[in-house]
Amino acid sequence: MTVVKNPPPPDGAPQLTSSETDALLEQLNIKWPRHVTELHVHLGGSVPLYRLWEIAVDRGIRGIGSGYEDFINIIKIQDGKVKDLDSYLEVYDKIELIQSGPASVRESIIIAIHRAYRTGGMIKLGPGGEGGSPEGLFAIRRFELRWNPLKRTGAVFLKGSHAGLYDMDRVIKSAVNAVEEVEIGFHGQIQVGHIFCFGRDLTFEANMALARKTRLWREKTNKIIGIDLAGHESVNPLSSPRKLEEMRIVFEEAGPGLGRTVHVGETTHVDVETFIKTVEVLKPTRVGHPIAAIRALWDKKDDRGIKILKERGIVCELCVKSNLLTGAVKDLPEYGRILSTLDNYGIEYTFSTDAPSLQGTSLAEELLMLLFSKAATPDQVLKALEVADRASFLPPHAPA
Ligand SMILES: [Zn+2]
């Protein structure tokens, strides 16, 4: 197989040369903040592919293809390869295996933080996620990294029905240390927190095991800042009252003082009734990709999903390229319509990359995609960056 060096842009995105990009940037004349917060990024999607390859080779992981180019083709998520959330998530199983164990988790987190700091503001990246443009529009200085420690115990394919090869306490301890060490290394120029993701695809017992560990470690460190629910909505949309009650118990077990966000409504597997119940029961202050609530309004004039977001002041975490790749959003013009709808109802939103390394993007690149296609105005983008600062689960004061 050959590497696709320049995958076609998602529907509606103009493909530009660097001089065209410069000209458009000059035209827009945006006063970018120097430092920004990115709050919806998965560890599995945050290690540049060439680094992931190095880790896989070093650890002797099997099933990584017949060479580097083949590996990139297997792992990179690009247009034409992914058709929905389920196929988007398939690649995570492999990555979670590569990232399993205390040593790989530590290495992955250190790399992920460096990636955010160094390349998050760059408008171009190399094919393996290498930094591509020397000057960034801004730097990511506050960073929330989400992942599932249980899926880093070396038994990801068993979906929690096996305790795994590695000890979860060691995995978490390693992750906490990695953040503390990098923050010291950067002399406070980047602030990082972990969000632990429960899995829609995990059993209740497995999620409870992670919840108990979250509570235990939350008492020992301030680097665990929140909890999330992620994974296949098709497997467990939480439409069954019993499943939703189980997830409520899991969230409670994780303990007080943690920020709460939930991936909900990214696919049609979650209808607006389930969307509302999930928000009522799990009580998040932020939600990931709540597209179901917006579609209910558009298609059925049902504004209950939108209203609950408004009434509770819930912030929407939007991830542009990821939503286009999974088909959650059809194209960039439709993205623009989503933003107008949220603005009309006074609902706040943020932009993040979700899986920058798998998608081969940076936050800056995705924001420019919105701006250049006129799906978002400069005001909408700048406001979203401000909202991200404010809605972050990290302690309020950014480092000096
Ligand atoms: Zn996500």
Boltz pocket constraint, residues with backbone or C-beta under 6 A from the ligand:
constraints:
  - pocket:
      binder: B
      contacts: [[A, 40], [A, 42], [A, 230], [A, 263], [A, 288], [A, 354]]
      max_distance: 6.0
